[in-house]
Amino acid sequence: MPPPPKDNQLRGYLLVLVAATLWATIGVFYKLLIDNYGLTPLAAATLRGALGGLILLAALVVLRVDLRVPRADWGWFLAYGVFGVALFFVCYVNAIHLTGVTVAAVLMYTSPAWVALISSRWMGERLGVSGMVALLLSLLGAALVARVYNPALLRLNLPGVLFGLAAGFTYGLYSVFNKLLVRRNRPWVVQVYGLLIGAGVLLLFVPRGESARGFASPDVIVILLGMAILPTLLASLAFAIGVQWVPVSVAAIVAMFEPVAAAFFGYVFFGERLDPGQWLGTACILAAVLLLRPVRRE
């Protein structure tokens, strides 16, 4: 298959950057819901997927969008919802519980490496020299942003490490399943089924009382709606559309811009500051993202 035109590559690259920036806002919403309103992380994640999926479904129904998909793709949709959405949340929550936020974040950001391996083996994509350099830069940057150099933050144990690696793997599967499914399905159809299947699986693990807290007050409902629209609907749609025009291995690395944007939002909303090592990590990630940008040749 010939590569897409440079204009489409640039459009896809920018859409993945938009998705990463919107995903970075999830920390703000989670922090408000968990710290201020008492939701558990898993309940907040479940409501995020459920509301995002239902809002998108309602919009597609009103617009009379054809929601039919090829029968042969239903297995991929199920895998996307179960492994790329639901299982990722389960693994990540357990990794945070067993190893702490720092180590869990570093292990989760191994996802570009997993994507590179999967896409190279089964999708015929090759990163090339610049892609491999960008991959190494992004992984180094994520580790520095998460402050792995601070021994006081490291509490390693084997189960926690395995959960963290599984979180990185399932997060990588999110990208791969998107790339596979948008080949024969419209991006918004892919997202609505992925979100609803994932939320349906997560609901099996969340006590009903915990989910009900999400509707305890108008303030909580507004925050939930914002979370469902910005880092869920708009981000996932931007990524699903963008990944049509860039290799999924490249998209996974460009999406590593997320921790950089998250650091900015943490400073703006909660006064969180970066130390010198984290600024170095931020520079590494930005360098990786810029290294992969499509270059227009006249």
Long-range contacts (C-beta under 8 A, 24 or more apart in sequence): 4-244, 4-245, 6-294, 6-295, 6-296, 6-297, 7-296, 8-245, 9-245, 9-246, 9-294, 10-293, 10-294, 10-296, 11-242, 11-245, 12-241, 12-242, 12-243, 12-244, 12-245, 12-246, 12-251, 13-242, 13-245, 13-246, 13-250, 13-254, 13-292, 13-293, 13-294, 14-242, 15-238, 15-239, 15-241, 15-242, 16-238, 16-239, 16-242, 16-243, 16-246, 16-251, 16-254, 16-255, 17-254, 17-257, 17-289, 18-235, 18-238, 18-242, 19-235, 19-236, 19-238, 19-239, 19-242, 19-255, 20-235, 20-254, 20-255, 20-256, 20-257, 20-258, 20-261, 21-257, 21-258, 21-261, 22-230, 22-231, 22-234, 22-235, 22-238, 23-231, 23-235, 23-255, 23-258, 23-261, 24-231, 24-258, 24-259, 24-260, 24-261, 24-262, 24-264, 24-265, 25-230, 25-231, 25-261, 25-265, 26-227, 26-231, 27-262, 27-265, 27-266, 28-265, 28-266, 28-269, 28-270, 29-223, 29-224, 29-226, 29-227, 29-230, 29-231, 30-227, 31-270, 32-223, 33-214, 33-220, 33-223, 33-224, 33-227, 37-213, 37-216, 37-217, 37-219, 37-220, 37-223, 38-213, 39-210, 39-213, 39-214, 39-220, 40-206, 40-210, 41-93, 41-96, 42-89, 42-90, 42-93, 42-202, 42-205, 42-206, 42-210, 43-206, 43-210, 43-211, 43-213, 43-214, 44-214, 44-227, 45-89, 45-93, 45-202, 46-89, 46-199, 46-202, 46-203, 46-205, 46-206, 46-211, 47-211, 47-214, 47-224, 47-228, 48-224, 48-227, 48-228, 48-231, 48-232, 49-85, 49-86, 49-195, 49-196, 49-198, 49-199, 49-202, 49-232, 50-195, 50-196, 50-199, 50-202, 50-203, 51-224, 51-225, 51-227, 51-228, 51-232, 52-195, 52-228, 52-229, 52-232, 52-233, 52-236, 53-191, 53-192, 53-194, 53-195, 53-196, 53-198, 53-199, 54-196, 55-225, 55-228, 55-229, 55-233, 56-188, 56-191, 56-192, 56-195, 56-233, 57-192, 57-196, 60-188, 60-189, 60-192, 65-186, 65-188, 65-189, 67-189, 67-192, 69-184, 69-185, 69-189, 69-193, 70-184, 70-185, 73-181, 73-184, 73-185, 76-177, 76-180, 76-181, 77-181, 77-190, 77-193, 77-194, 77-197, 78-197, 79-173, 79-177, 80-173, 80-174, 80-177, 80-178, 80-181, 80-190, 80-193, 80-194, 80-197, 80-198, 81-193, 81-194, 81-195, 81-196, 81-197, 81-198, 81-200, 81-201, 82-197, 82-198, 82-201, 83-170, 83-173, 83-177, 84-170, 84-171, 84-173, 84-174, 84-176, 84-177, 84-178, 84-194, 84-198, 85-174, 85-194, 85-195, 85-197, 85-198, 85-199, 85-201, 85-202, 86-197, 86-198, 86-199, 86-201, 86-202, 87-166, 87-170, 87-201, 88-167, 88-170, 88-171, 88-173, 88-174, 89-198, 89-202, 90-202, 90-205, 91-163, 91-164, 91-166, 91-167, 91-170, 92-163, 92-164, 92-167, 92-171, 94-159, 94-160, 94-163, 95-160, 95-163, 95-164, 95-166, 95-167, 97-160, 98-157, 98-159, 98-160, 98-163, 99-155, 99-156, 99-157, 99-160, 99-161, 99-163, 99-164, 100-153, 100-154, 100-155, 102-146, 102-147, 102-148, 102-150, 102-153, 102-154, 103-146, 103-148, 103-153, 103-154, 103-155, 103-156, 103-160, 103-161, 103-164, 104-160, 104-163, 104-164, 104-167, 105-142, 105-146, 105-259, 106-142, 106-143, 106-146, 106-148, 106-164, 107-161, 107-164, 107-165, 107-167, 107-168, 108-164, 108-167, 108-168, 108-171, 109-138, 109-139, 109-142, 109-143, 109-146, 109-168, 109-256, 109-259, 110-139, 110-165, 110-168, 110-169, 111-168, 111-169, 111-171, 111-172, 111-175, 111-252, 112-138, 112-139, 112-172, 112-249, 112-252, 112-253, 112-255, 112-256, 113-139, 113-168, 113-172, 114-168, 114-169, 114-171, 114-172, 114-173, 115-172, 115-175, 115-176, 115-248, 115-249, 115-252, 116-249, 116-252, 118-172, 118-173, 118-176, 119-176, 119-179, 119-247, 119-248, 119-249, 120-249, 123-176, 123-179, 123-180, 123-248, 125-247, 125-248, 125-249, 127-247, 127-249, 127-250, 130-291, 130-292, 131-249, 131-250, 131-253, 131-292, 133-288, 133-291, 134-253, 134-287, 134-288, 134-289, 134-291, 134-292, 135-253, 135-288, 137-284, 137-285, 137-287, 137-288, 137-291, 138-253, 138-256, 138-284, 138-285, 138-288, 138-289, 140-281, 140-284, 141-256, 141-259, 141-280, 141-281, 141-282, 141-283, 141-284, 141-285, 141-286, 141-287, 141-288, 142-256, 142-259, 142-281, 142-285, 143-281, 144-277, 144-278, 144-280, 144-281, 144-282, 144-284, 145-259, 145-260, 145-263, 145-274, 145-278, 145-281, 145-282, 145-285, 146-259, 146-281, 147-275, 147-277, 147-278, 149-277, 172-252, 175-239, 175-243, 175-248, 175-251, 175-252, 175-255, 176-248, 178-239, 178-240, 178-243, 178-248, 179-243, 179-248, 179-251, 182-240, 182-241, 182-243, 182-244, 187-237, 187-240, 187-241, 187-244, 188-237, 188-240, 190-240, 191-233, 191-236, 191-237, 191-240, 194-236, 195-232, 195-236, 246-294, 250-292, 253-288, 253-289, 253-292, 254-289, 254-292, 256-285, 256-288, 256-289, 257-285, 257-286, 257-289, 259-285, 260-285, 260-286
